[in-house]
Amino acid sequence: MQIDIGLIEAANERLAPVVRRTPLLGSPFLDEIAGRRLLVKPECLQHTGSFKFRGGWSAVSALPQEVRARGVIAYSSGNHAQGVAMAAKMHGVPAVIVMPADAPKLKLENTAALGAEVVLYDRVGGESREEVGTSIATARGLTLIRPYDEPQVIAGQGTCGLEIAEQAKADGVETADVLVCAGGGGLTSGIALALEARAPGLRARPVEPEDFDDVKRSLESGGIEHNDRQSGSICDAIITPAPGEITFPIMQRLCGPGIAVPEELCLRAMAAAFTRLKIVVEPGGAVALAAALYMPETVEGDAVIAVASGGNVDPEMFATAIQKYGDGA
């Protein structure tokens, strides 16, 4: 299946009746910190609290009715889990979600609350979610919806890029880096494809936490690089083994250099987002904003756009960010 602007526009048509068109937010306080105009795309306000609803709905809605009726399965640390679970519930079909046992409690509870059957696996111990998911899918006749290396998922995430292109133009921004929180690259590659077709002056840039910067290193080396470990970061939402085999060539062709952000700056960005924009962002969803605010030397141009990709953060983690950096600076 070819992933192009046509597939993204088709996904956009299917999503139109149900998706939340999230705004571009700005704040003079954040502009001052960033040293340039900063616009934030708050996908934390999307259904299920992250952009993942876009890809989940796109993939579930694209299935033939008789296939969809048998049910779907996905593996995820939480955000893709909730996106697929909600899409399945809205279509009235069963969903099984394979999640790491060490996933944030809020994400585990929310996924189950959406009616999905949650199956836990031992990420820390090295158990493979791919093997668990494939085994269950085969045994039960379910359709596996991968979190990023899936054409219809990428197309759904690309609808975020269509909105950015339209909104940036309306705000008079024609040239800017678009910083995107990157895990396996589904959101980054989808946005990059949309921008290529609709706003070629905007350039997607993948942003990751330090020590889990496989996309950045892959873009530098020209081949797919892997992370040494799969846990141990507060940015759990975007920790993946490596860029996807589908997503990496797209990012390699269309994206600017990757950026790696210290975890502490993610907490600082979470506090700034809450104080200045009144939005709640999780650590993994704050890496792009952290780079825009506190690593200005990594960004080019007079304006920057940062995607706040998710807001599913446990209260304790959010409280830590506010207590440490609640002045919003």
Secondary structure per residue as TSV (DSSP state, phi and psi in degrees):
chain	resnum	aa	ss	phi	psi
A	1	M	-	360.0	125.2
A	2	Q	-	-80.3	129.1
A	3	I	-	-96.7	109.4
A	4	D	S	-146.5	-174.8
A	5	I	H	-63.0	-29.3
A	6	G	H	-64.5	-41.1
A	7	L	H	-67.0	-38.5
A	8	I	H	-65.6	-43.8
A	9	E	H	-65.5	-35.6
A	10	A	H	-65.4	-41.4
A	11	A	H	-62.7	-38.6
A	12	N	H	-61.9	-38.3
A	13	E	H	-65.2	-41.1
A	14	R	H	-69.8	-32.2
A	15	L	H	-79.8	-25.6
A	16	A	T	-49.2	-41.7
A	17	P	T	-73.2	-15.7
A	18	V	T	-123.2	-24.6
A	19	V	-	-75.6	153.9
A	20	R	-	-91.5	123.4
A	21	R	-	-81.5	98.9
A	22	T	-	-75.4	146.6
A	23	P	-	-81.4	177.1
A	24	L	-	-104.0	121.0
A	25	L	E	-103.7	147.9
A	26	G	E	-137.5	159.4
A	27	S	-	-151.2	129.6
A	28	P	H	-61.7	-28.7
A	29	F	H	-65.6	-43.5
A	30	L	H	-71.7	-34.6
A	31	D	H	-58.2	-41.7
A	32	E	H	-64.6	-42.3
A	33	I	H	-64.8	-44.7
A	34	A	H	-72.6	-23.1
A	35	G	T	77.1	16.0
A	36	R	S	-164.9	172.1
A	37	R	E	-68.2	130.6
A	38	L	E	-123.5	124.9
A	39	L	E	-116.7	136.2
A	40	V	E	-116.8	128.5
A	41	K	E	-97.5	103.0
A	42	P	E	-87.1	79.4
A	43	E	G	-70.7	-6.0
A	44	C	G	-64.2	-16.5
A	45	L	G	-91.2	-1.3
A	46	Q	S	-70.6	161.6
A	47	H	G	-49.2	140.4
A	48	T	G	64.6	7.8
A	49	G	G	81.5	14.6
A	50	S	B	-162.2	166.0
A	51	F	T	-60.4	-16.9
A	52	K	H	-61.6	-21.5
A	53	F	H	-60.7	-34.8
A	54	R	H	-58.8	-53.0
A	55	G	H	-67.9	-37.1
A	56	G	H	-62.4	-47.1
A	57	W	H	-65.8	-42.7
A	58	S	H	-57.1	-46.8
A	59	A	H	-70.0	-45.4
A	60	V	H	-66.4	-42.9
A	61	S	H	-70.5	-21.3
A	62	A	H	-82.3	-14.0
A	63	L	S	-70.8	143.9
A	64	P	-	-58.1	145.3
A	65	Q	H	-55.7	-42.0
A	66	E	H	-69.6	-30.5
A	67	V	H	-74.5	-44.6
A	68	R	H	-60.6	-36.7
A	69	A	H	-63.0	-26.4
A	70	R	H	-73.3	-20.0
A	71	G	-	111.4	166.9
A	72	V	E	-128.9	160.7
A	73	I	E	-137.9	145.6
A	74	A	E	-144.2	157.1
A	75	Y	E	-121.3	141.2
A	76	S	-	-171.6	154.4
A	77	S	S	-81.3	-8.8
A	78	G	S	158.0	-46.7
A	79	N	H	-76.2	-45.8
A	80	H	H	-62.8	-37.1
A	81	A	H	-55.6	-49.8
A	82	Q	H	-69.1	-37.3
A	83	G	H	-62.3	-46.4
A	84	V	H	-68.8	-40.9
A	85	A	H	-60.6	-43.5
A	86	M	H	-69.1	-40.9
A	87	A	H	-61.7	-42.2
A	88	A	H	-64.7	-43.1
A	89	K	H	-61.2	-43.1
A	90	M	H	-66.9	-25.6
A	91	H	H	-89.9	-6.8
A	92	G	T	73.6	32.3
A	93	V	-	-123.7	155.1
A	94	P	-	-72.5	153.0
A	95	A	E	-138.1	136.1
A	96	V	E	-115.5	131.0
A	97	I	E	-122.8	123.8
A	98	V	E	-93.1	119.0
A	99	M	E	-129.0	147.9
A	100	P	E	-67.2	141.6
A	101	A	T	-63.0	-22.7
A	102	D	T	-96.8	14.7
A	103	A	S	-64.9	153.4
A	104	P	-	-54.2	137.9
A	105	K	H	-55.3	-39.9
A	106	L	H	-59.7	-40.4
A	107	K	H	-70.2	-38.8
A	108	L	H	-62.5	-46.1
A	109	E	H	-66.3	-42.6
A	110	N	H	-64.9	-38.4
A	111	T	H	-64.7	-44.5
A	112	A	H	-64.9	-37.3
A	113	A	H	-65.2	-23.6
A	114	L	T	-82.9	4.8
A	115	G	T	94.9	3.4
A	116	A	-	-82.4	150.8
A	117	E	E	-84.0	118.0
A	118	V	E	-96.2	124.4
A	119	V	E	-113.6	122.7
A	120	L	E	-92.0	146.4
A	121	Y	E	-133.3	161.7
A	122	D	-	-92.6	87.0
A	123	R	T	-64.8	-44.1
A	124	V	T	-61.7	-37.1
A	125	G	T	-80.2	-1.6
A	126	G	T	93.4	7.2
A	127	E	-	-66.0	140.5
A	128	S	-	-89.3	120.2
A	129	R	H	-68.6	-30.7
A	130	E	H	-64.0	-42.9
A	131	E	H	-67.8	-41.6
A	132	V	H	-63.1	-47.5
A	133	G	H	-63.5	-43.9
A	134	T	H	-65.1	-39.0
A	135	S	H	-62.1	-46.2
A	136	I	H	-68.1	-40.9
A	137	A	H	-59.8	-43.4
A	138	T	H	-66.7	-43.5
A	139	A	H	-67.1	-33.7
A	140	R	H	-106.9	-3.8
A	141	G	T	72.6	31.5
A	142	L	-	-92.6	155.6
A	143	T	E	-91.1	123.5
A	144	L	E	-82.0	126.3
A	145	I	-	-112.2	103.7
A	146	R	-	-71.5	153.6
A	147	P	S	-73.1	-22.6
A	148	Y	S	-147.8	-36.1
A	149	D	S	-87.3	58.5
A	150	E	-	-142.8	119.0
A	151	P	H	-52.8	-45.5
A	152	Q	H	-71.6	-28.4
A	153	V	H	-68.3	-46.4
A	154	I	H	-59.2	-41.8
A	155	A	H	-61.7	-41.7
A	156	G	H	-63.7	-42.9
A	157	Q	H	-65.2	-30.3
A	158	G	H	-63.5	-21.4
A	159	T	H	-64.1	-26.5
A	160	C	H	-62.8	-37.9
A	161	G	H	-67.7	-36.0
A	162	L	H	-60.5	-42.7
A	163	E	H	-65.2	-42.9
A	164	I	H	-59.6	-43.3
A	165	A	H	-59.6	-45.9
A	166	E	H	-67.8	-44.8
A	167	Q	H	-71.0	-38.8
A	168	A	H	-63.5	-41.8
A	169	K	H	-61.6	-42.9
A	170	A	H	-63.8	-29.7
A	171	D	T	-89.5	5.1
A	172	G	T	78.3	17.2
A	173	V	-	-103.1	111.8
A	174	E	-	-110.2	-18.3
A	175	T	S	-134.0	122.5
A	176	A	E	-172.1	155.0
A	177	D	E	-79.7	136.5
A	178	V	E	-109.9	107.0
A	179	L	E	-85.7	127.7
A	180	V	E	-126.3	130.2
A	181	C	E	-64.7	123.5
A	182	A	-	-117.8	128.3
A	183	G	S	-111.5	-97.6
A	184	G	S	-82.4	-11.7
A	185	G	S	102.4	8.4
A	186	G	H	-63.8	-47.5
A	187	L	H	-68.4	-44.9
A	188	T	H	-61.4	-47.1
A	189	S	H	-70.3	-37.3
A	190	G	H	-64.0	-44.8
A	191	I	H	-63.8	-42.2
A	192	A	H	-59.9	-41.7
A	193	L	H	-65.6	-41.4
A	194	A	H	-65.3	-42.1
A	195	L	H	-67.3	-37.9
A	196	E	H	-55.9	-40.5
A	197	A	H	-85.6	-32.7
A	198	R	H	-113.1	-20.2
A	199	A	-	-152.2	71.4
A	200	P	T	-63.0	-13.6
A	201	G	T	-80.0	-9.5
A	202	L	E	-99.7	133.7
A	203	R	E	-120.4	123.5
A	204	A	E	-72.6	139.1
A	205	R	E	-131.7	119.0
A	206	P	E	-74.2	138.6
A	207	V	E	-128.3	134.7
A	208	E	E	-138.5	164.3
A	209	P	E	-76.2	149.9
A	210	E	T	-56.8	147.3
A	211	D	T	76.1	-6.0
A	212	F	-	-134.1	41.7
A	213	D	-	-102.0	50.2
A	214	D	H	-62.9	-35.5
A	215	V	H	-67.3	-46.5
A	216	K	H	-56.3	-48.6
A	217	R	H	-67.3	-34.2
A	218	S	H	-66.9	-41.0
A	219	L	H	-65.3	-33.4
A	220	E	H	-72.9	-39.0
A	221	S	H	-87.6	-23.4
A	222	G	T	87.4	3.7
A	223	G	S	-139.7	163.7
A	224	I	-	-71.0	120.6
A	225	E	-	-104.1	151.0
A	226	H	-	-112.0	153.6
A	227	N	-	-80.7	147.1
A	228	D	S	-72.4	-25.8
A	229	R	-	-143.0	163.7
A	230	Q	S	-117.7	10.5
A	231	S	-	-152.6	174.2
A	232	G	-	100.5	11.2
A	233	S	-	-119.6	145.1
A	234	I	S	-70.3	-15.0
A	235	C	-	-90.6	50.2
A	236	D	G	-57.2	-30.3
A	237	A	G	-62.4	-24.3
A	238	I	G	-123.3	24.2
A	239	I	-	-93.0	113.3
A	240	T	-	-131.3	163.0
A	241	P	S	-64.7	-39.3
A	242	A	S	-169.5	165.5
A	243	P	-	-61.2	155.5
A	244	G	-	-73.8	154.6
A	245	E	T	-70.0	-25.6
A	246	I	T	-85.3	-42.4
A	247	T	H	-74.2	-35.1
A	248	F	H	-61.4	-46.9
A	249	P	H	-60.1	-33.0
A	250	I	H	-66.7	-46.4
A	251	M	H	-65.1	-38.3
A	252	Q	H	-62.0	-36.6
A	253	R	H	-79.7	-34.3
A	254	L	H	-114.5	-21.2
A	255	C	-	-93.8	153.2
A	256	G	-	-78.9	-178.9
A	257	P	-	-58.5	148.7
A	258	G	-	-76.6	163.3
A	259	I	E	-130.1	134.0
A	260	A	E	-110.0	131.2
A	261	V	E	-117.7	132.6
A	262	P	-	-62.2	142.4
A	263	E	H	-57.8	-35.8
A	264	E	H	-61.0	-33.8
A	265	L	H	-69.5	-25.9
A	266	C	H	-66.5	-43.0
A	267	L	H	-62.0	-41.6
A	268	R	H	-62.9	-41.0
A	269	A	H	-68.2	-35.9
A	270	M	H	-58.9	-44.2
A	271	A	H	-66.0	-40.7
A	272	A	H	-64.6	-40.8
A	273	A	I	-63.4	-40.1
A	274	F	I	-71.0	-45.2
A	275	T	I	-68.0	-43.0
A	276	R	I	-97.3	-28.6
A	277	L	I	-115.0	-10.0
A	278	K	-	62.5	38.4
A	279	I	-	-121.7	151.8
A	280	V	-	-103.5	122.7
A	281	V	-	-124.7	138.8
A	282	E	-	-82.8	164.3
A	283	P	T	-55.4	-48.4
A	284	G	G	-65.1	-27.1
A	285	G	G	-83.3	-5.0
A	286	A	G	-105.5	-2.4
A	287	V	H	-63.6	-38.2
A	288	A	H	-66.8	-42.9
A	289	L	H	-64.8	-38.5
A	290	A	H	-61.0	-42.5
A	291	A	H	-64.7	-43.0
A	292	A	H	-63.3	-38.8
A	293	L	H	-81.9	-45.7
A	294	Y	H	-115.2	0.3
A	295	M	-	-131.3	55.7
A	296	P	G	-61.7	-23.4
A	297	E	G	-68.4	-15.7
A	298	T	G	-87.7	-5.8
A	299	V	-	-113.3	146.7
A	300	E	-	-111.3	149.8
A	301	G	S	98.2	174.4
A	302	D	S	-87.6	-8.2
A	303	A	E	-141.4	153.8
A	304	V	E	-142.6	144.3
A	305	I	E	-116.8	130.2
A	306	A	E	-120.8	131.1
A	307	V	E	-91.0	120.2
A	308	A	E	-90.5	95.5
A	309	S	-	-77.4	-21.9
A	310	G	B	-161.5	158.4
A	311	G	-	-131.6	21.7
A	312	N	-	-89.0	77.6
A	313	V	-	-112.5	139.9
A	314	D	-	-65.6	146.3
A	315	P	H	-54.9	-37.6
A	316	E	H	-64.1	-42.6
A	317	M	H	-66.3	-41.3
A	318	F	H	-65.3	-41.3
A	319	A	H	-61.6	-37.6
A	320	T	H	-60.5	-44.6
A	321	A	H	-62.8	-43.6
A	322	I	H	-68.7	-41.0
A	323	Q	H	-65.2	-35.6
A	324	K	H	-82.8	-35.6
A	325	Y	H	-134.8	33.9
A	326	G	T	-68.7	-5.2
A	327	D	T	-78.5	-6.7
A	328	G	-	75.1	14.9
A	329	A	-	-98.3	360.0
